[in-house]
Structures are given as C-alpha cells and as structure tokens.
Amino acid sequence: MEKLFGIPINQLMVTLLVVFGVGVTIMMVTALRNRVMLKLAVRNVPRRRAQTALIVLGLMLATLLFSASLATGDTLTHSVEVLALREIGEVDVVVQVEAREASGQLAYFDQAYFDTVRDHLEGDPAVSQKVEGIAPLARETAPVVAPTTRLSEPQVDILGYAEEWMNGFDRLVDSEGNSLSVTDLASNQVYVSSETARELEVDSGDTVLVFLGPQPTALEVAGVYEEGAKPADEISLVMPLSRLQERTGNQGKINSIIITNRGDAIQGAAHSDAVLSSLEPLLEGTGLEVDPVKQDALDEANEAGSTFSTIFLVFGQFSIAAGILLIFLIFVMLAAERKRELGIARAVGTQRGHVIRMFAFEGSVYALIAAAVGSLLGVVVGWGMVRIMAVALGQTDLELTYAFNWRSMVIAYTMGMVLTFIVVLVSSWQVSRLNIVRAIRDIPEPRITRKTIKGLILNILVPVAGVFMTFSGLQGEQLGNFMLGTSVAIIGMALLARHFGIPERAAFTVAGLLLLGWWLLPGSIWEAILPEMKQGIEMFFLSGIMLVVGGVWVVIYNSDLLL
C-alpha cells in the first residue's frame, strides 16, 4: 500500500514521526524542568495496576482500529500484487496494436517492428542497462477438445514463443523441475499447462484438437508445465512462434512484443517509465502502443489496498470518535477521583499549570503504553479479519495472504499516539479548572452562567467558520464540506441564541430539528438543486455524527416533557 487518504504512505509516516518526535521532545524538556510533577504523575501508574490496565484498554481503541485497518489494506495490496504477478510473470512492458479486432483478438502487425524496438532499446544508453530481455509473441484464443476423454475448453490461450529471444523471461518447467524447450517440439506437438491437463484429463502422449481455423488441428501433448509463460492454474498451451504463425496464416507477423526489465518481479516495474519514454516517440504514428502492464497492475493493487484501508477507517470513525470521548471521560473521572488530593495540592502552592503538566505526564505514559498495545492487538485483529474475508472470498481467484508492512505499524502507533496525546492535553486543561475549597470539601463545582467577551467571540466564530466552510464546499463542488459548513453554522446560531438570553430548550431544540431535517433530506433533492456536487464515503460518517447530535439535543432538552 503506497497511499492512504490520497497521501503517499512514506510522506504520511515521516510527517507523523516528526510530530511525534516534537511532542516527545517537548514533554521530555518539560519533565526535566518539572521533576517533582513528573514523579507525582508517574507514581500513579505502577501504584494502581488495575486502574492502569483499564485506562490502557480504553486509550488503545483508536490505535487498534488504525492498525487493523492498515493490516487489512496491506493484506489486500499484497494479495492483489501476487495475483497480478502470477498472471503477468516477468513481463513488465508490452507493445501491441492500439485497437483490437472485432472478435476481441489482438491484431497482428509486422514482425519487423520487433527488430526496430530491440535495436532502439539496445542502442539507447539510458535504457539498455535497465532492460533484460525483449521477445516477439503471438497469442491466440481458441477452443480445445480432448478426443479420448470427450472433454473440451471453449477458451484456451495459445502462445507462440521464439525461444532464442526468451532470455530473462519465465522458463517452462514441469512437475519434476525439468526445463521444457519449445524448439524441441515436433511440428505436431505442444506443451500444455497443468490446469489444461487437469481440465481435459490429458497427459504426455495424448492428442488434443485445437480449432485455430475452419478445421481442427490434431496436436500431441509433449509435456505438461507447472510454471512458465502462463502459471499452472491458467488454461493455456505453448508452441513455437513460427508454427503458430503458419497455422493461423500470419507468417512474418506477431501481435505482441514483450519486454522484461532488470530486477525481481516487483523491482523491474520501476524501470517501466524509462522504457515508455524511450519507445513512445519511436512508435508514434505506427498504430502501436506501449503498455506498462506490470506497473499498472501494481498501481491497481496499491489503489485497492488504499481504498480498502480508507473504507475501514471511515467506517471505524464512529469507534474512533467514541474512543476520543472515552479518553476525555477517563481523565475527567481520574480528576474526580483525585479531586481532594488536587485541592490540597493547590492549597499548598501548586499552580494550575502544574496540575496540567502532572496530568499530561501521566497521560503521556498511558498513551505510550496504549499505542504500543493497540498497534500489536490491531495486527492480531487484522489477521482475524483477513481469515474471515478469506472464507468469504473462497470461491474467487483472489487468495488472501496475510501481510503487514512495518511502515503501517509505525503509522498506526504514531497516529494513535498523536491523537491520544492531543485529547490528553485538552482533558488535562479541562480538569485543572477547579475551586480549591470545593475540591478539598469534595463539593460539586457550580455551573458558571456569566457572559464573557471571550465566550461571545467564540460563539461568533463558530457560525462564521460554518459559513466559510459552506462557501468552500460550493466552490470546490464538495457536498461533504457544504453540508458540514451549514451544520456548523446551525450549531453556532444555537450558541449565539443562548448567549443572548434565549432559553436553551428553545435554541437547541430548534437547532436539533434543523440538523435532523437537513441531513434527512432525500438525495434526489440535492441532485436537483446542486447537480455538480461530488460526495464520497465521508458522508457516511458526517451524516451519522450530525444526526446523533441533532437527535440528542431534541431528546435531552425535552426529556421532561417526553417522560
């Protein structure tokens, strides 16, 4: 997997590592300057083991979801890559006619183009060291029948090879590991893949009928290959190029030029861009095109893995949001439990900043442990999800093989750690606001209802931000930004109404009803009013959150009437 949310995975990893490193550095410097607060914070971790275990389990939820989602994405990427490489083998680039024939078969072109392409690549110093092999190929698809077993296959790939040019490509190998030479075949012989032999129930010495023209051609099976030009689980057969050209009436013509680059099956694809840049000017106007088949297949695999991870993360955002609230509530509960202790500490001279740092130190220790535990458990959860998916996809050609990249582990850990740490800092600032006398006596804090300039400014900024987001969505034609902006504006208007004396029940009930009505409008209305708007899977998360907010406000502010 090379991208997540459209961001290159390496760039995302480096960014998160930088943020993580800066955060750790700041905390370490702060800890060295506040050693007493550090000791007071850290001593609670080993002293209350059961509580520590519960806190870690609560804090690790977001990291676990990150890790499990990335694990499934890596698995899908790896599995699709394996499937693609099994289909393509060592072929990195293919030269073919741009348009196919009406029957769907590849169109033939003069074999002289093979010499032109080979000479050009060998004479280009920028590319010659990156290309390992170039070979002509003819490929047909035709029905094949086994007379002795009366079994048939309607579509069998028939490949014509020129073995003298096959250096660097896959070799035909039988079940005993012996190489099969195409040039050793007699005029009436072919090699068949193990899957073809199994489906037709034929073996060496048997005869098959190949319908390459109006009349079938009887050919003897000279051997069965397990590996080679086409994998063993594909239905195919191989004969010399000149013989296939003769039997199809295409002497001196081919329909493909295959190119393999230096490096292994995956690394070779990295040279495809250089080969394309060299060949495209050469073939311009000839009706031929250069297709980087392996790089395209690997890009599709990475796209599939990235999409899969994104879908899991989007669907998991509800759990992540719940995890954020859980982190906040954990520290509020910790503050409530230690309220008297914090009140005494404030009474003997501890400042509010010291309380914030003390909770931040303790929360950082919890976050470091929770992120590590969540990352590891996420790998296990991802493995379980892959096993379930493998059963569900058992009838398809895609075989899921569990894989997890170390970069994904780093991203899951740092992403979970950064998210947890931010929430810890916010909650630490919140719990530090206490009255010393009330804290010592363990009396609930009174509700503050006075109006301040700061509160007014914040209440004004919320709807203003919503309006800006709304116009941003309209300009960018993004329905998610537009809907979110209007919702933020509705929430901001409710806050302003409360600030200016309108009863909370009226303000938040109206806002809740507006949110519910706004997000429950049929999609046909948006298609009629804003037909150009684009939307993605993020609407699933946004609509769910806003509907919950609106529903909760309507119910809570009218609960006495409902009861």
Order of alpha helices (4+ residues) and beta strands (2+ residues): beta-beta-alpha-alpha-alpha-alpha-alpha-beta-beta-alpha-alpha-beta-beta-beta-alpha-beta-beta-beta-alpha-beta-beta-alpha-beta-alpha-alpha-alpha-alpha-alpha-alpha-alpha-alpha-alpha-alpha-alpha-alpha
